[in-house]
Amino acid sequence: MKHSLALFLLSSLIACGSQFDDPSDFDGVPRCGAEDFQYLLGKREAALEGVTLPNPSRVLRPGDVIALDFSPDRLTIDIDGLGLISSITCR
């Protein structure tokens, strides 16, 4: 059941696509507002509670299945194996 849900979510993300389906269309300017969330770096994942994240955004944990599409308008927050926020980027 868990794998079925993961596959469904993955296929849904791929189907949604990005405005930058071709990476060569990207002009190098991030558009997700990651700079506004850098204060969270190094904090526990619980620090995200009550924080309003832009749309689109995603929080990735070790072992998560993700779409590999590049989307400079999507905020991506990575959580490391210790539960700390390790990176905040547009991708």
N, CA and C atoms as an extended XYZ file, in Angstrom:
273
Properties=species:S:1:pos:R:3:atomname:S:1:resname:S:1:resid:I:1 pbc="F F F"
N         0.823       -1.192        0.000 N   MET     1
C         0.000        0.000        0.000 CA  MET     1
C         0.869        1.259        0.000 C   MET     1
N         1.934        1.243        0.828 N   LYS     2
C         2.798        2.410        0.913 CA  LYS     2
C         3.472        2.690       -0.430 C   LYS     2
N         3.903        1.613       -1.117 N   HIS     3
C         4.546        1.792       -2.423 CA  HIS     3
C         3.552        2.322       -3.451 C   HIS     3
N         2.310        1.859       -3.384 N   SER     4
C         1.290        2.329       -4.319 CA  SER     4
C         1.059        3.823       -4.153 C   SER     4
N         1.003        4.279       -2.903 N   LEU     5
C         0.809        5.701       -2.638 CA  LEU     5
C         1.999        6.500       -3.145 C   LEU     5
N         3.200        6.003       -2.898 N   ALA     6
C         4.406        6.702       -3.347 CA  ALA     6
C         4.430        6.804       -4.875 C   ALA     6
N         4.074        5.717       -5.554 N   LEU     7
C         4.055        5.749       -7.020 CA  LEU     7
C         2.996        6.705       -7.539 C   LEU     7
N         1.836        6.726       -6.880 N   PHE     8
C         0.790        7.653       -7.281 CA  PHE     8
C         1.258        9.095       -7.125 C   PHE     8
N         1.864        9.410       -5.979 N   LEU     9
C         2.336       10.772       -5.742 CA  LEU     9
C         3.425       11.155       -6.732 C   LEU     9
N         4.327       10.225       -7.001 N   LEU    10
C         5.397       10.497       -7.952 CA  LEU    10
C         4.844       10.765       -9.343 C   LEU    10
N         3.908        9.931       -9.780 N   SER    11
C         3.340       10.137      -11.112 CA  SER    11
C         2.541       11.433      -11.171 C   SER    11
N         1.899       11.804      -10.066 N   SER    12
C         1.159       13.065      -10.024 CA  SER    12
C         2.103       14.249      -10.154 C   SER    12
N         3.239       14.176       -9.466 N   LEU    13
C         4.211       15.268       -9.540 CA  LEU    13
C         4.775       15.398      -10.946 C   LEU    13
N         5.066       14.279      -11.553 N   ILE    14
C         5.612       14.314      -12.911 CA  ILE    14
C         4.576       14.876      -13.881 C   ILE    14
N         3.326       14.487      -13.693 N   ALA    15
C         2.260       14.961      -14.580 CA  ALA    15
C         2.061       16.465      -14.463 C   ALA    15
N         2.275       16.997      -13.265 N   CYS    16
C         2.096       18.442      -13.061 CA  CYS    16
C         3.138       19.233      -13.846 C   CYS    16
N         4.329       18.682      -13.938 N   GLY    17
C         5.374       19.346      -14.694 CA  GLY    17
C         5.837       20.634      -14.044 C   GLY    17
N         6.569       21.391      -14.780 N   SER    18
C         7.122       22.650      -14.324 CA  SER    18
C         7.110       23.614      -15.485 C   SER    18
N         7.151       24.900      -15.180 N   GLN    19
C         7.216       25.855      -16.266 CA  GLN    19
C         8.581       25.791      -16.942 C   GLN    19
N         9.531       25.069      -16.338 N   PHE    20
C        10.874       24.915      -16.893 CA  PHE    20
C        11.134       23.446      -17.191 C   PHE    20
N        10.306       22.854      -18.047 N   ASP    21
C        10.493       21.455      -18.388 CA  ASP    21
C        11.829       21.225      -19.081 C   ASP    21
N        12.325       22.228      -19.778 N   ASP    22
C        13.625       22.150      -20.421 CA  ASP    22
C        14.584       23.013      -19.613 C   ASP    22
N        15.567       22.399      -18.925 N   PRO    23
C        16.490       23.184      -18.092 CA  PRO    23
C        17.172       24.327      -18.832 C   PRO    23
N        17.274       24.233      -20.157 N   SER    24
C        17.915       25.317      -20.909 CA  SER    24
C        17.061       26.589      -20.906 C   SER    24
N        15.780       26.472      -20.508 N   ASP    25
C        14.914       27.651      -20.415 CA  ASP    25
C        15.199       28.475      -19.161 C   ASP    25
N        15.902       27.898      -18.194 N   PHE    26
C        16.165       28.582      -16.929 CA  PHE    26
C        17.218       29.665      -17.115 C   PHE    26
N        16.913       30.873      -16.657 N   ASP    27
C        17.820       32.006      -16.835 CA  ASP    27
C        18.788       32.194      -15.666 C   ASP    27
N        18.787       31.273      -14.712 N   GLY    28
C        19.724       31.340      -13.597 CA  GLY    28
C        19.213       32.112      -12.396 C   GLY    28
N        18.000       32.654      -12.466 N   VAL    29
C        17.443       33.437      -11.366 CA  VAL    29
C        16.455       32.585      -10.568 C   VAL    29
N        16.804       32.226       -9.317 N   PRO    30
C        15.867       31.461       -8.500 CA  PRO    30
C        14.622       32.295       -8.216 C   PRO    30
N        13.476       31.643       -8.121 N   ARG    31
C        12.220       32.369       -7.962 CA  ARG    31
C        11.382       31.883       -6.788 C   ARG    31
N        11.950       31.081       -5.907 N   CYS    32
C        11.119       30.460       -4.877 CA  CYS    32
C        11.145       31.188       -3.539 C   CYS    32
N        12.028       32.143       -3.361 N   GLY    33
C        12.100       32.872       -2.097 CA  GLY    33
C        12.913       32.170       -1.028 C   GLY    33
N        13.813       31.263       -1.415 N   ALA    34
C        14.620       30.509       -0.447 CA  ALA    34
C        15.374       31.425        0.511 C   ALA    34
N        15.773       32.592        0.027 N   GLU    35
C        16.538       33.514        0.885 CA  GLU    35
C        15.731       33.949        2.108 C   GLU    35
N        14.422       33.927        2.009 N   ASP    36
C        13.568       34.328        3.128 CA  ASP    36
C        13.486       33.280        4.234 C   ASP    36
N        13.986       32.074        3.965 N   PHE    37
C        13.867       30.979        4.922 CA  PHE    37
C        15.220       30.486        5.435 C   PHE    37
N        16.301       31.164        5.087 N   GLN    38
C        17.637       30.725        5.491 CA  GLN    38
C        17.820       30.720        7.011 C   GLN    38
N        17.035       31.473        7.728 N   TYR    39
C        17.136       31.499        9.188 CA  TYR    39
C        16.795       30.139        9.806 C   TYR    39
N        16.181       29.252        9.036 N   LEU    40
C        15.805       27.924        9.525 CA  LEU    40
C        16.945       26.907        9.432 C   LEU    40
N        17.992       27.220        8.692 N   LEU    41
C        19.107       26.289        8.526 CA  LEU    41
C        19.679       25.860        9.869 C   LEU    41
N        19.875       24.545       10.012 N   GLY    42
C        20.452       23.997       11.233 CA  GLY    42
C        19.462       23.769       12.356 C   GLY    42
N        18.231       24.237       12.184 N   LYS    43
C        17.212       24.042       13.219 CA  LYS    43
C        16.522       22.696       13.021 C   LYS    43
N        15.863       22.237       14.075 N   ARG    44
C        15.097       20.993       14.005 CA  ARG    44
C        13.909       21.162       13.062 C   ARG    44
N        13.478       20.056       12.481 N   GLU    45
C        12.349       20.061       11.561 CA  GLU    45
C        11.113       20.699       12.186 C   GLU    45
N        10.946       20.558       13.491 N   ALA    46
C         9.789       21.132       14.191 CA  ALA    46
C         9.718       22.645       14.020 C   ALA    46
N        10.836       23.285       13.665 N   ALA    47
C        10.840       24.735       13.444 CA  ALA    47
C         9.950       25.131       12.275 C   ALA    47
N         9.605       24.161       11.419 N   LEU    48
C         8.732       24.444       10.273 CA  LEU    48
C         7.271       24.580       10.678 C   LEU    48
N         6.923       24.076       11.874 N   GLU    49
C         5.534       24.177       12.333 CA  GLU    49
C         5.169       25.655       12.473 C   GLU    49
N         4.089       26.025       11.892 N   GLY    50
C         3.640       27.408       11.962 CA  GLY    50
C         4.247       28.315       10.915 C   GLY    50
N         5.197       27.804       10.121 N   VAL    51
C         5.808       28.589        9.053 CA  VAL    51
C         4.980       28.379        7.789 C   VAL    51
N         4.557       29.453        7.175 N   THR    52
C         3.810       29.360        5.926 CA  THR    52
C         4.803       29.301        4.775 C   THR    52
N         4.807       28.164        4.089 N   LEU    53
C         5.709       27.969        2.957 CA  LEU    53
C         5.001       28.366        1.674 C   LEU    53
N         5.749       28.881        0.709 N   PRO    54
C         5.127       29.264       -0.565 CA  PRO    54
C         4.674       28.028       -1.336 C   PRO    54
N         3.848       28.263       -2.321 N   ASN    55
C         3.399       27.196       -3.189 CA  ASN    55
C         4.004       27.442       -4.566 C   ASN    55
N         4.759       26.525       -5.118 N   PRO    56
C         4.995       25.164       -4.663 CA  PRO    56
C         6.187       25.081       -3.715 C   PRO    56
N         6.126       24.112       -2.817 N   SER    57
C         7.241       23.818       -1.927 CA  SER    57
C         7.182       22.348       -1.558 C   SER    57
N         8.309       21.850       -1.051 N   ARG    58
C         8.365       20.468       -0.576 CA  ARG    58
C         9.417       20.361        0.512 C   ARG    58
N         9.183       19.437        1.427 N   VAL    59
C        10.119       19.121        2.494 CA  VAL    59
C        10.558       17.683        2.255 C   VAL    59
N        11.857       17.492        2.087 N   LEU    60
C        12.397       16.173        1.765 CA  LEU    60
C        13.160       15.601        2.939 C   LEU    60
N        12.854       14.350        3.239 N   ARG    61
C        13.518       13.628        4.320 CA  ARG    61
C        14.298       12.464        3.720 C   ARG    61
N        15.301       11.954        4.453 N   PRO    62
C        16.060       10.812        3.935 CA  PRO    62
C        15.122        9.670        3.536 C   PRO    62
N        15.350        9.125        2.364 N   GLY    63
C        14.546        8.007        1.888 CA  GLY    63
C        13.292        8.397        1.129 C   GLY    63
N        12.951        9.690        1.089 N   ASP    64
C        11.770       10.118        0.334 CA  ASP    64
C        11.968        9.859       -1.155 C   ASP    64
N        10.904        9.474       -1.805 N   VAL    65
C        10.900        9.325       -3.256 CA  VAL    65
C        10.499       10.676       -3.828 C   VAL    65
N        11.310       11.191       -4.749 N   ILE    66
C        11.016       12.516       -5.301 CA  ILE    66
C        11.105       12.502       -6.818 C   ILE    66
N        10.409       13.445       -7.406 N   ALA    67
C        10.547       13.690       -8.841 CA  ALA    67
C        11.854       14.450       -9.045 C   ALA    67
N        12.544       14.151      -10.093 N   LEU    68
C        13.835       14.787      -10.341 CA  LEU    68
C        13.742       15.981      -11.277 C   LEU    68
N        12.519       16.445      -11.531 N   ASP    69
C        12.377       17.612      -12.393 CA  ASP    69
C        12.944       18.845      -11.698 C   ASP    69
N        13.471       19.761      -12.477 N   PHE    70
C        14.013       21.000      -11.940 CA  PHE    70
C        12.957       22.084      -12.036 C   PHE    70
N        12.688       22.730      -10.918 N   SER    71
C        11.694       23.791      -10.898 CA  SER    71
C        12.221       24.939      -10.029 C   SER    71
N        12.793       25.984      -10.640 N   PRO    72
C        13.381       27.070       -9.863 CA  PRO    72
C        12.353       27.879       -9.080 C   PRO    72
N        11.072       27.627       -9.312 N   ASP    73
C        10.043       28.329       -8.550 CA  ASP    73
C         9.528       27.494       -7.377 C   ASP    73
N        10.128       26.312       -7.132 N   ARG    74
C         9.693       25.437       -6.036 CA  ARG    74
C        10.709       25.492       -4.898 C   ARG    74
N        10.251       25.869       -3.714 N   LEU    75
C        11.083       25.861       -2.520 CA  LEU    75
C        11.266       24.420       -2.072 C   LEU    75
N        12.508       24.022       -1.868 N   THR    76
C        12.815       22.668       -1.402 CA  THR    76
C        13.620       22.769       -0.119 C   THR    76
N        13.103       22.148        0.931 N   ILE    77
C        13.765       22.114        2.232 CA  ILE    77
C        14.181       20.675        2.495 C   ILE    77
N        15.478       20.474        2.722 N   ASP    78
C        16.004       19.140        2.995 CA  ASP    78
C        16.212       18.960        4.498 C   ASP    78
N        15.746       17.812        4.992 N   ILE    79
C        15.929       17.430        6.389 CA  ILE    79
C        16.957       16.299        6.405 C   ILE    79
N        17.959       16.389        7.265 N   ASP    80
C        18.979       15.336        7.304 CA  ASP    80
C        18.560       14.195        8.235 C   ASP    80
N        19.416       13.205        8.373 N   GLY    81
C        19.131       12.026        9.176 CA  GLY    81
C        18.968       12.306       10.655 C   GLY    81
N        19.414       13.457       11.116 N   LEU    82
C        19.262       13.831       12.524 CA  LEU    82
C        18.013       14.679       12.768 C   LEU    82
N        17.258       14.934       11.688 N   GLY    83
C        16.053       15.750       11.808 CA  GLY    83
C        16.304       17.241       11.768 C   GLY    83
N        17.480       17.619       11.248 N   LEU    84
C        17.841       19.035       11.144 CA  LEU    84
C        17.635       19.524        9.714 C   LEU    84
N        17.309       20.779        9.572 N   ILE    85
C        17.156       21.390        8.247 CA  ILE    85
C        18.565       21.634        7.701 C   ILE    85
N        18.889       20.929        6.625 N   SER    86
C        20.270       20.962        6.106 CA  SER    86
C        20.431       21.839        4.875 C   SER    86
N        19.355       22.080        4.129 N   SER    87
C        19.451       23.001        2.996 CA  SER    87
C        18.078       23.543        2.649 C   SER    87
N        18.099       24.745        2.097 N   ILE    88
C        16.879       25.423        1.644 CA  ILE    88
C        17.221       26.035        0.292 C   ILE    88
N        16.632       25.463       -0.761 N   THR    89
C        16.990       25.865       -2.119 CA  THR    89
C        15.757       25.965       -3.008 C   THR    89
N        15.975       26.489       -4.184 N   CYS    90
C        14.966       26.500       -5.241 CA  CYS    90
C        15.326       25.399       -6.214 C   CYS    90
N        14.467       24.376       -6.290 N   ARG    91
C        14.742       23.295       -7.252 CA  ARG    91
C        13.565       22.373       -7.431 C   ARG    91
